[in-house]
Amino acid sequence: MSVPTDDAAMPTNAPQPDIRKKRSISIVWIVPVVAILIGGWLVFKAVTEKGPTIFITFRTAEGLVAGKTKVRFKDVEVGTVQSIVITDDLSHVRLTVEMVKGARPFLKQGAKFWVVRARVAAGHVSGLGTLFSGAYIGMEPSTEGEPQREFEGLEAPPVVMADQDGYQFSLTADRLGSLNFGSPVYYRQIQAGQVMGYSLDPTGNSVTIKIFINAPYHNHVRTNTRFWETSGVQVNLSASGVQVDTESFVSMMIGGIAFGVPSHEPSAAKAPENTRFILFDDFVTAAQRQYTVKSRGIMFFSDSVRGLEVGAPVEFQGIKIGEVIDIDLQFDPEKVEFRIPVTVEIEPERIGMGYLEQSQTEDLTMDQKLLDKGLRAQLKTGNLLTGRLFIDLDFHPDAEPAVLRSIDGQAVIPTIPTTIEAITASLNRFMKRLDKMPLESIARDLQQAVAGVDRIVNSPELMESLDSLKQILADVRQLTTSANAETMPRINSVLDRLDRTMLELNGVINADAPLRHDLRATLNELAGTARALRELAEFLDRHPESLIRGKGTESP
């Protein structure tokens, strides 16, 4: 049996296949292409809208969480902390922060960052909201300077924001006192600003305090404005009573500053920003007149200056004209004694003349005249409770003469001992004189005199004399009593009769009485007789021979 072949098996009229080419792109690829486009658009959008990345360094990362902690400006989120790492030297933490796109123009050199936490400082509380929402990073943008990506975070929030209106000023003080960041600044007991910061001067002799005065109070800061500390309570005891002064309870607890123009000075021009002022210790010191001319002098004291301190006042007739700036101790080998030089700084303008200022020139006439008049320095007690001393300049005409001299260009002001020292010296001189007196012989003579007086007082003769004197006094008393009883009535009777006689005589010599006319006629006759006798005497004086020859006979 034979097997048929393939050609024989296939029918001759079978249909032919229709072969077509397949399409190059399938519809299935549409989905990935669309996905790629969308992804690319999202990437492009993310890249174009992504903000800059910055790095902030803090001392600690307390309260900060990577991926959660936000950066805020005026409570608006402007960035997010992406990571927190420790620096290589282990002293700080470094935050990587992704900012929003619009923050790029404000990330320049003046930008500031700080951690906002709950704080209680300078009398006010801030950041209480972070107790529930957690800490965040505060930001103060800046548009000045070069763009920057590395920033050093602040440990405390800035006291004054960049957009706050007002002026900054600098104060110079000997010490910081109780002032701190954010301490209030008052004007007429209204808080007008705050302390921004402080720093020690390069010389180390003073402290510079930066303050900010808010608008519109900065318009009241004049070129002659005075600043003073208001920390604590100031108690002033004077003749008017006790005066207690403080700006507010806050300044009393944490310190503060006040400013104003002294009442005795007119208001000057407005002070420009960043003007430097002096910070006084209290209002009394700030209100005093300020003088620029200062002269130094030296005073030598030989006795103890216990109670005299640097800063003690120098007064002239009760008015402060300077203060003590140095106290030293020197040994004089020639006299083999110690002396205490006290250097003082005097403000001649306080007394309206250049006292001691001329001592540094060739003209010393005025200063010598003052010394010739008795100008001397003397230590006096200023406070009996504390025992503090001050130097009193006054005129003492009985002081020993002195010649003005100078040491290193500084006038030497002669001194006199204190009142107690003068009394002590007088007592010492008295005791020396007393030692030279023959006290033993004086005592013997005094004993003998006392013994003689005792003998006289206790002698029988003196006792008899006293008895006799008592008897005489008794007789005189009896005689006076009898005189009052017998003699006085008689004297009264005589006085009555004399009174009646005077009345009768008054009636006799009355102008209308006859006796008065007769008496007047008699007196007239007596006057005529006297004139005749006077004429007779004159005639006899010229013609004494008429007593012999007679009146009618004339000499040939």
JOZI-V63031 format. One record per run of one state. SS is the DSSP state (a for helix, b for strand, c for the rest). FROM is the first residue (numbers start at 1). TO is the last residue. Records with the same first field share a line. If there is no record, write none. Layout:
BEGIN
SS=FROM-TO / FROM-TO
END
This chain:
BEGIN
c=1-5 / 10-28 / 59-69 / 74-75 / 87-92 / 107-107 / 109-111 / 117-118 / 122-123 / 127-129 / 134-135 / 141-146 / 148-149 / 153-153 / 155-165 / 174-183 / 188-189 / 201-206 / 215-216 / 221-221 / 223-225 / 230-233 / 239-240 / 246-248 / 255-255 / 261-269 / 271-275 / 281-282 / 288-294 / 302-312 / 317-318 / 328-329 / 333-336 / 347-347 / 352-357 / 361-364 / 373-374 / 382-388 / 396-404 / 408-409 / 414-414 / 416-418 / 437-438 / 459-459 / 509-513 / 543-545 / 550-556
a=6-9 / 29-49 / 101-106 / 130-133 / 217-220 / 249-254 / 283-287 / 348-351 / 358-360 / 365-372 / 419-436 / 439-458 / 460-508 / 514-542 / 546-549
b=50-58 / 70-73 / 76-86 / 93-100 / 108-108 / 112-116 / 119-121 / 124-126 / 136-140 / 147-147 / 150-152 / 154-154 / 166-173 / 184-187 / 190-200 / 207-214 / 222-222 / 226-229 / 234-238 / 241-245 / 256-260 / 270-270 / 276-280 / 295-301 / 313-316 / 319-327 / 330-332 / 337-346 / 375-381 / 389-395 / 405-407 / 410-413 / 415-415
END
